[in-house]
């Protein structure tokens, strides 16, 4: 028969659970103060009543896109691409990285086909080689969507429209490149 071993806690771990009434009040008030100070955060109470959009500090539409985006892309190209592709639903738009991905779009005039566009802004300068556009097309065959090539001029037409819109935005801003 093996002897039973009973765990013995080291002396530093053992503690007496008896708390005096005066200590309990002090402990509760200290805990309350810590929790209240953590909630304050030093905010101005007036700012809580006025919601602000922290993502868009400046309305790019109102200023023509003259402020620089942080990711090193041209703000005019970015806004031109957003404006040109606004008829399609966006899957994602990353202003810092300069990437715009649309979701599938079915033109009302041809319900048997759909399009998706990926736009990449590659440079800070307003140049045609700072923009890369890829257009994807699918046609419905039976119950499935099948990838098919787009017309030869589709990609270049969209690229031209984005560049024209970007140049118009820059002209509206007094041809200033910031």
Secondary structure per residue as TSV (DSSP state, phi and psi in degrees):
chain	resnum	aa	ss	phi	psi
A	1	X	-	360.0	129.9
A	2	X	-	-89.2	141.1
A	3	X	-	-71.2	147.0
A	4	X	-	-81.0	130.9
A	5	X	-	-100.5	132.7
A	6	X	-	-107.9	131.0
A	7	X	-	-66.4	136.4
A	8	X	-	-119.6	122.4
A	9	X	-	-77.1	142.3
A	10	X	-	-61.6	157.0
A	11	X	T	-58.7	-31.9
A	12	X	T	-71.7	-20.6
A	13	X	T	-89.0	-29.9
A	14	X	-	-69.0	139.7
A	15	X	-	-149.5	156.9
A	16	X	-	-92.5	125.5
A	17	X	-	-80.7	1.8
A	18	X	-	-77.7	122.6
A	19	X	-	-118.0	130.9
A	20	X	-	-72.0	149.6
A	21	X	H	-56.8	-38.1
A	22	X	H	-66.3	-37.3
A	23	X	H	-68.8	-34.8
A	24	X	H	-65.1	-40.5
A	25	X	H	-65.9	-44.6
A	26	X	H	-63.4	-42.4
A	27	X	H	-63.1	-42.7
A	28	X	H	-66.0	-40.5
A	29	X	H	-71.1	-35.3
A	30	X	H	-65.8	-42.2
A	31	X	H	-62.7	-40.5
A	32	X	H	-62.8	-42.2
A	33	X	H	-64.1	-41.1
A	34	X	H	-62.8	-44.6
A	35	X	H	-66.0	-41.3
A	36	X	H	-66.6	-39.1
A	37	X	H	-69.1	-30.0
A	38	X	H	-71.7	-28.4
A	39	X	H	-78.3	-27.7
A	40	X	H	-63.7	-55.9
A	41	X	T	67.4	5.7
A	42	X	T	69.6	25.0
A	43	X	-	-80.6	149.3
A	44	X	-	-81.0	123.2
A	45	X	G	-60.5	-27.7
A	46	X	G	-67.7	-28.4
A	47	X	G	-72.8	-17.5
A	48	X	G	-73.9	-23.5
A	49	X	S	-87.2	-12.9
A	50	X	S	-115.9	99.8
A	51	X	-	-66.6	140.0
A	52	X	-	-128.2	149.4
A	53	X	-	-93.0	106.3
A	54	X	S	-81.3	-16.0
A	55	X	S	-75.7	-38.8
A	56	X	-	-117.9	90.7
A	57	X	S	-67.8	-28.6
A	58	X	S	-129.2	136.2
A	59	X	-	-78.0	107.3
A	60	X	H	-66.1	-27.5
A	61	X	H	-68.8	-35.5
A	62	X	H	-74.9	-32.5
A	63	X	H	-98.8	-0.7
A	64	X	T	78.7	10.9
A	65	X	T	80.5	25.4
A	66	X	-	-75.3	-18.9
A	67	X	S	-82.4	146.0
A	68	X	-	-77.2	140.4
A	69	X	-	-80.7	153.5
A	70	X	T	-72.6	-22.6
A	71	X	T	-81.6	1.2
A	72	X	S	88.6	16.1
A	73	X	-	-102.5	158.5
A	74	X	-	-74.6	125.1
A	75	X	H	-66.2	-33.0
A	76	X	H	-68.7	-43.0
A	77	X	H	-63.5	-40.9
A	78	X	H	-60.3	-51.4
A	79	X	H	-67.1	-37.4
A	80	X	H	-61.7	-39.9
A	81	X	H	-68.4	-42.8
A	82	X	H	-61.1	-46.4
A	83	X	H	-64.1	-43.4
A	84	X	H	-67.8	-39.0
A	85	X	T	-93.1	8.1
A	86	X	T	-66.7	-13.9
A	87	X	T	-75.5	-13.9
A	88	X	S	-103.1	152.2
A	89	X	-	-73.8	138.1
A	90	X	E	-89.2	131.8
A	91	X	E	-84.0	-40.1
A	92	X	E	-160.7	152.5
A	93	X	E	-144.0	114.0
A	94	X	E	-113.0	101.8
A	95	X	T	-68.2	-31.6
A	96	X	T	-70.3	-44.3
A	97	X	T	-86.3	-14.7
A	98	X	T	75.0	36.0
A	99	X	E	-120.5	130.7
A	100	X	E	-125.6	122.4
A	101	X	E	-120.0	126.2
A	102	X	E	-93.5	163.5
A	103	X	-	-89.8	175.2
A	104	X	-	-65.1	138.0
A	105	X	B	-127.5	127.6
A	106	X	-	-105.1	116.8
A	107	X	-	-63.2	138.8
A	108	X	T	-59.8	-28.8
A	109	X	T	-77.6	-19.6
A	110	X	-	-139.9	87.6
A	111	X	T	-70.6	-10.6
A	112	X	T	-89.5	6.1
A	113	X	E	-138.8	155.8
A	114	X	E	-144.3	157.2
A	115	X	E	-130.2	153.0
A	116	X	E	-139.9	141.1
A	117	X	E	-128.0	136.0
A	118	X	E	-116.1	125.5
A	119	X	E	-121.3	131.2
A	120	X	E	-123.2	125.3
A	121	X	E	-101.0	120.7
A	122	X	-	-107.1	-6.6
A	123	X	-	-149.6	166.5
A	124	X	S	-83.3	-19.1
A	125	X	S	-87.8	149.8
A	126	X	-	-86.5	87.3
A	127	X	-	-138.1	156.3
A	128	X	G	-66.8	-31.0
A	129	X	G	-81.9	1.2
A	130	X	G	-89.7	4.9
A	131	X	E	-131.4	129.0
A	132	X	E	-126.0	125.0
A	133	X	E	-120.8	131.8
A	134	X	E	-122.8	128.4
A	135	X	E	-114.0	132.3
A	136	X	E	-117.4	140.4
A	137	X	E	-130.8	139.9
A	138	X	E	-132.2	145.3
A	139	X	E	-119.4	139.7
A	140	X	E	-83.1	122.7
A	141	X	E	-122.7	107.2
A	142	X	T	72.0	-119.5
A	143	X	T	-106.7	8.4
A	144	X	E	-120.6	150.1
A	145	X	E	-93.8	129.3
A	146	X	E	-117.6	132.3
A	147	X	E	-65.1	133.4
A	148	X	E	-138.1	154.0
A	149	X	-	-70.8	150.6
A	150	X	-	-85.9	163.8
A	151	X	-	-60.5	149.9
A	152	X	T	-58.5	-33.4
A	153	X	T	-94.9	-2.5
A	154	X	H	-62.2	-50.8
A	155	X	H	-63.3	-43.6
A	156	X	H	-68.8	-33.8
A	157	X	H	-64.5	-43.3
A	158	X	H	-67.1	-42.0
A	159	X	H	-60.1	-43.5
A	160	X	H	-62.8	-40.8
A	161	X	H	-66.1	-39.9
A	162	X	H	-64.2	-45.1
A	163	X	H	-63.6	-40.6
A	164	X	H	-63.8	-42.0
A	165	X	H	-65.5	-41.0
A	166	X	H	-63.4	-41.8
A	167	X	H	-66.1	-37.0
A	168	X	H	-64.6	-42.1
A	169	X	H	-62.5	-40.6
A	170	X	H	-67.0	-41.0
A	171	X	H	-63.9	-39.8
A	172	X	H	-64.1	-23.9
A	173	X	T	-93.9	11.2
A	174	X	T	80.9	27.3
A	175	X	S	55.9	32.5
A	176	X	-	-91.9	129.7
A	177	X	-	-108.8	112.5
A	178	X	-	-99.7	360.0
